[in-house]
Amino acid sequence: MAIEQQTDFPLPANLPEPVDDGAADHLVGMAVPRVSLSSMAGRRVDLMSLSATRTILYCYPMTGVPGKPLLEGWDMIPGARGCTPQAVK
């Protein structure tokens, strides 16, 4: 039996599947510039100093507010909800 997950921002039924358009293919193997970001733990993280082989950063251009609708057409923008083909690979 499937358990229905409650969400403040349900996905529309007609949302297209994300498609990898190859626009980021040129980034493979490039060095990360010295960038320091705040972590959710309140620390600063220098991306250039990370030792992991692969690091995934999630950066959202907009966060919805519970009880308020998202901007019209927001769900139709590829990656706008933080779901990209690269994230599910």
matplotlib code that plots the C-alpha trace (Angstrom):
import matplotlib.pyplot as plt

x = [0.0, 1.5, 1.7, 0.6, 3.1, 1.8, 3.4, 2.8, 3.7, 2.2, 3.5, 1.0, -0.2, 1.0, 4.6, 7.1, 10.0, 13.3, 15.5, 19.3, 20.0, 23.8, 24.2, 26.5, 28.6, 31.5, 31.9, 33.2, 36.8, 36.9, 38.4, 36.0, 36.8, 37.5, 33.9, 32.9, 29.3, 27.3, 26.2, 23.0, 25.1, 26.1, 29.7, 31.5, 32.5, 35.2, 34.3, 37.8, 39.0, 36.5, 38.2, 35.3, 35.5, 32.0, 30.0, 26.4, 25.3, 21.6, 20.9, 17.4, 16.4, 13.2, 11.7, 7.9, 5.9, 3.5, -0.1, 0.9, 0.8, 4.0, 4.4, 2.3, 4.2, 7.0, 6.5, 7.0, 10.6, 13.1, 14.8, 12.8, 11.7, 15.2, 14.6, 17.0, 18.0, 21.5, 20.0, 18.3, 21.3]
y = [0.0, 3.4, 6.1, 9.5, 12.2, 15.5, 18.6, 22.3, 22.6, 19.6, 18.9, 19.5, 16.4, 17.7, 18.6, 17.6, 15.3, 17.2, 16.8, 17.1, 19.7, 19.4, 23.0, 22.2, 19.5, 21.9, 22.1, 18.5, 18.6, 22.4, 23.7, 25.2, 28.9, 30.0, 30.5, 30.4, 29.7, 29.5, 26.0, 25.1, 24.5, 28.1, 27.5, 28.8, 26.2, 27.0, 24.9, 24.8, 23.0, 20.2, 16.8, 14.7, 13.4, 14.7, 17.4, 18.3, 21.8, 22.7, 26.4, 27.6, 30.8, 31.0, 29.3, 29.1, 30.2, 27.7, 28.8, 31.1, 30.0, 29.9, 32.4, 31.6, 29.2, 28.6, 24.8, 24.8, 26.3, 23.4, 23.0, 25.7, 23.3, 22.0, 18.9, 18.4, 15.4, 15.6, 15.3, 12.0, 10.3]
z = [0.0, -1.1, 1.6, 0.3, 1.1, 2.3, 0.8, 0.8, -2.9, -4.7, -8.2, -11.0, -12.8, -16.2, -15.2, -17.9, -17.1, -16.8, -19.9, -19.9, -22.6, -22.3, -21.4, -18.5, -20.3, -20.6, -16.7, -16.4, -15.2, -14.6, -11.3, -8.9, -8.2, -4.6, -3.3, 0.3, 1.1, 4.4, 5.4, 7.0, 10.2, 10.2, 9.1, 6.0, 3.4, 0.9, -2.2, -3.5, -0.3, -0.5, -0.9, -2.2, -5.7, -6.4, -4.5, -5.2, -4.3, -4.3, -4.8, -5.1, -6.8, -4.9, -1.9, -1.7, 1.4, 2.8, 2.2, -0.7, -4.3, -6.4, -9.2, -12.2, -14.6, -12.0, -12.1, -15.9, -15.7, -15.9, -12.6, -10.8, -8.1, -7.6, -9.6, -12.5, -14.5, -12.9, -9.4, -10.1, -11.8]

ax = plt.figure().add_subplot(projection="3d")
ax.plot(x, y, z, "-o")
ax.set_aspect("equal")
plt.show()
